[in-house]
Amino acid sequence: MRKAEAHRWEFASRFRRGAFGWKSQPAIQRVRQAVSEIRKVARRDPVLAAEGAVRFLERVSPSLEHVDSSSGAIGTAVNHAIEELVVVIAGAPAVAPTREGWLERLWEAHANDEIPYIERLGDFWGELCVSREIASAWADRLIGVVEMAWSPDSGRRGFFHGTTACLSALLQAGRHEAILALLEKEPFPWWTYRQWGARALAALGRTDGAIQYAEASRGLNDSPVAIARVCEEILLASGRVEEAYRRYALEASQGTSYLATYRALAGKYPGKGPAELLEDLVATTPGDEGKWFATAKEMGLFGEAIRLANWTPCDPRTLTRAARDFAGARPEFALEAGVAALRWLIEGYGYEITGADVSGAGANGRKGAEGAGRAGEARERIRKLVAAESFGERFVTRILGRELGL
């Protein structure tokens, strides 16, 4: 403990109550720096790092009280921090009294989380307990309050911030039947709580029952993506990989970008090839096929990338960058990407397009054509494409017309 007290954490002075103004970006940067600092310490002293993680989680919510959270960016950053720091705390080889002390401090921070920013900590309470004994003790401590919060007597019923923590602790303790019995008392079923019932059934070896329980939870106020993720997780854990992929994978793997979605899916299903995964993902977004161009390119599916780029509108700047980057290594691809960029520019697509964007698309396409030995053919293709422009003030023609003899 003396070592922990003596260590100087850089983040500590930055995360004081009300330390940040209303702008979220500086706060997000500081959150990421704090996590990085803690993870660096974890490589040489995991117990000290866990102490730092607890200290950060105690401070983070009060320090962000003035930050504008309307965009959701700061909340996302804190959620990511929680996910990473739970691993640090749970993985530290701490003696029971030390871990119990961490839990008490985190519990107090969770109870005082007014915004709230560390609400998700309850989802990981069982993991933070680590041992079945500690988890069971916490479950015993919380279960009576949960039952009162779910009382049929409306005068006694109310919100309890530790409900999820109780369910998580019960799961870690292996008290699966107790979870199901407790959920029977829930007056207004929510997936936030019912997911623990699905996990309990799966832990009991009742995989089909777990899936049925989860499916029965679908409703207007429940996230279909969250339900799909738990169902997929259960099926994968039981070895039913093909069923998990067929029923839930595409919905459960949605990321913050098309490429992130692909990578999430590929990471869970290494037995499936890039072409199959991409084809299945493209089918989930009819009308937006062109938006998968960059993903296909990153996966080395260059022919498919060009097909997608010409199927539905694709960002001209994305296509132009691809033409520039691959003019030397894959000139044929660069040529087709440049021509596709001009096509969508001519049809009026792109945001705040400038003359430099148009010139770049033409120049990078021609550079690829030269590398492929198709300069004359490419010039004629581009000339015909530009000559047919009829959208608005014929912006592309004004930029490239003279050069193409139009």
ChimeraX attribute file (.defattr): number of C-alpha atoms within 10 A of each C-alpha:
attribute: neighborCount
match mode: 1-to-1
recipient: residues
	/A:1	9
	/A:2	6
	/A:3	8
	/A:4	14
	/A:5	11
	/A:6	8
	/A:7	10
	/A:8	11
	/A:9	18
	/A:10	12
	/A:11	20
	/A:12	14
	/A:13	9
	/A:14	17
	/A:15	24
	/A:16	15
	/A:17	14
	/A:18	15
	/A:19	16
	/A:20	20
	/A:21	14
	/A:22	14
	/A:23	14
	/A:24	21
	/A:25	13
	/A:26	13
	/A:27	23
	/A:28	18
	/A:29	12
	/A:30	15
	/A:31	22
	/A:32	14
	/A:33	14
	/A:34	22
	/A:35	21
	/A:36	14
	/A:37	17
	/A:38	25
	/A:39	21
	/A:40	13
	/A:41	16
	/A:42	20
	/A:43	9
	/A:44	10
	/A:45	14
	/A:46	21
	/A:47	23
	/A:48	21
	/A:49	25
	/A:50	28
	/A:51	20
	/A:52	29
	/A:53	27
	/A:54	19
	/A:55	19
	/A:56	22
	/A:57	22
	/A:58	21
	/A:59	18
	/A:60	25
	/A:61	24
	/A:62	22
	/A:63	18
	/A:64	27
	/A:65	20
	/A:66	16
	/A:67	18
	/A:68	16
	/A:69	17
	/A:70	9
	/A:71	9
	/A:72	10
	/A:73	14
	/A:74	23
	/A:75	18
	/A:76	14
	/A:77	17
	/A:78	22
	/A:79	17
	/A:80	14
	/A:81	20
	/A:82	22
	/A:83	14
	/A:84	16
	/A:85	22
	/A:86	18
	/A:87	16
	/A:88	23
	/A:89	27
	/A:90	21
	/A:91	16
	/A:92	18
	/A:93	13
	/A:94	15
	/A:95	9
	/A:96	14
	/A:97	9
	/A:98	13
	/A:99	22
	/A:100	16
	/A:101	11
	/A:102	19
	/A:103	19
	/A:104	11
	/A:105	16
	/A:106	21
	/A:107	19
	/A:108	11
	/A:109	22
	/A:110	22
	/A:111	15
	/A:112	15
	/A:113	18
	/A:114	13
	/A:115	13
	/A:116	15
	/A:117	23
	/A:118	23
	/A:119	20
	/A:120	16
	/A:121	22
	/A:122	22
	/A:123	21
	/A:124	20
	/A:125	28
	/A:126	27
	/A:127	20
	/A:128	26
	/A:129	25
	/A:130	19
	/A:131	15
	/A:132	18
	/A:133	14
	/A:134	20
	/A:135	26
	/A:136	21
	/A:137	14
	/A:138	22
	/A:139	26
	/A:140	14
	/A:141	12
	/A:142	20
	/A:143	21
	/A:144	13
	/A:145	18
	/A:146	25
	/A:147	18
	/A:148	16
	/A:149	22
	/A:150	23
	/A:151	16
	/A:152	13
	/A:153	10
	/A:154	10
	/A:155	8
	/A:156	11
	/A:157	16
	/A:158	14
	/A:159	11
	/A:160	15
	/A:161	17
	/A:162	21
	/A:163	22
	/A:164	24
	/A:165	24
	/A:166	27
	/A:167	33
	/A:168	26
	/A:169	34
	/A:170	28
	/A:171	26
	/A:172	25
	/A:173	21
	/A:174	16
	/A:175	19
	/A:176	22
	/A:177	15
	/A:178	17
	/A:179	25
	/A:180	18
	/A:181	11
	/A:182	17
	/A:183	21
	/A:184	13
	/A:185	16
	/A:186	17
	/A:187	13
	/A:188	7
	/A:189	14
	/A:190	15
	/A:191	20
	/A:192	15
	/A:193	17
	/A:194	23
	/A:195	20
	/A:196	24
	/A:197	25
	/A:198	30
	/A:199	26
	/A:200	25
	/A:201	22
	/A:202	22
	/A:203	18
	/A:204	15
	/A:205	12
	/A:206	14
	/A:207	21
	/A:208	15
	/A:209	14
	/A:210	25
	/A:211	22
	/A:212	12
	/A:213	18
	/A:214	21
	/A:215	15
	/A:216	11
	/A:217	21
	/A:218	14
	/A:219	12
	/A:220	7
	/A:221	9
	/A:222	14
	/A:223	13
	/A:224	17
	/A:225	16
	/A:226	16
	/A:227	24
	/A:228	22
	/A:229	18
	/A:230	20
	/A:231	29
	/A:232	27
	/A:233	19
	/A:234	23
	/A:235	22
	/A:236	17
	/A:237	14
	/A:238	15
	/A:239	10
	/A:240	13
	/A:241	18
	/A:242	13
	/A:243	13
	/A:244	23
	/A:245	18
	/A:246	10
	/A:247	14
	/A:248	21
	/A:249	24
	/A:250	23
	/A:251	20
	/A:252	23
	/A:253	23
	/A:254	19
	/A:255	14
	/A:256	8
	/A:257	12
	/A:258	17
	/A:259	19
	/A:260	14
	/A:261	18
	/A:262	22
	/A:263	19
	/A:264	16
	/A:265	23
	/A:266	17
	/A:267	11
	/A:268	16
	/A:269	17
	/A:270	9
	/A:271	9
	/A:272	12
	/A:273	10
	/A:274	16
	/A:275	14
	/A:276	10
	/A:277	16
	/A:278	19
	/A:279	14
	/A:280	11
	/A:281	22
	/A:282	19
	/A:283	12
	/A:284	12
	/A:285	12
	/A:286	10
	/A:287	12
	/A:288	16
	/A:289	22
	/A:290	21
	/A:291	23
	/A:292	23
	/A:293	28
	/A:294	23
	/A:295	20
	/A:296	25
	/A:297	16
	/A:298	11
	/A:299	15
	/A:300	13
	/A:301	16
	/A:302	20
	/A:303	14
	/A:304	17
	/A:305	26
	/A:306	21
	/A:307	17
	/A:308	21
	/A:309	28
	/A:310	20
	/A:311	15
	/A:312	14
	/A:313	22
	/A:314	25
	/A:315	19
	/A:316	27
	/A:317	20
	/A:318	18
	/A:319	28
	/A:320	27
	/A:321	19
	/A:322	24
	/A:323	32
	/A:324	21
	/A:325	15
	/A:326	18
	/A:327	25
	/A:328	16
	/A:329	11
	/A:330	15
	/A:331	25
	/A:332	23
	/A:333	24
	/A:334	32
	/A:335	32
	/A:336	25
	/A:337	33
	/A:338	32
	/A:339	27
	/A:340	26
	/A:341	33
	/A:342	28
	/A:343	22
	/A:344	19
	/A:345	27
	/A:346	23
	/A:347	15
	/A:348	19
	/A:349	16
	/A:350	18
	/A:351	10
	/A:352	6
	/A:353	14
	/A:354	13
	/A:355	12
	/A:356	10
	/A:357	21
	/A:358	24
	/A:359	16
	/A:360	20
	/A:361	30
	/A:362	23
	/A:363	17
	/A:364	27
	/A:365	33
	/A:366	27
	/A:367	25
	/A:368	29
	/A:369	24
	/A:370	19
	/A:371	17
	/A:372	18
	/A:373	13
	/A:374	16
	/A:375	17
	/A:376	11
	/A:377	13
	/A:378	21
	/A:379	17
	/A:380	12
	/A:381	13
	/A:382	20
	/A:383	18
	/A:384	13
	/A:385	15
	/A:386	23
	/A:387	18
	/A:388	11
	/A:389	18
	/A:390	14
	/A:391	12
	/A:392	9
	/A:393	9
	/A:394	18
	/A:395	20
	/A:396	25
	/A:397	21
	/A:398	14
	/A:399	17
	/A:400	19
	/A:401	15
	/A:402	9
	/A:403	10
	/A:404	15
	/A:405	8
	/A:406	12
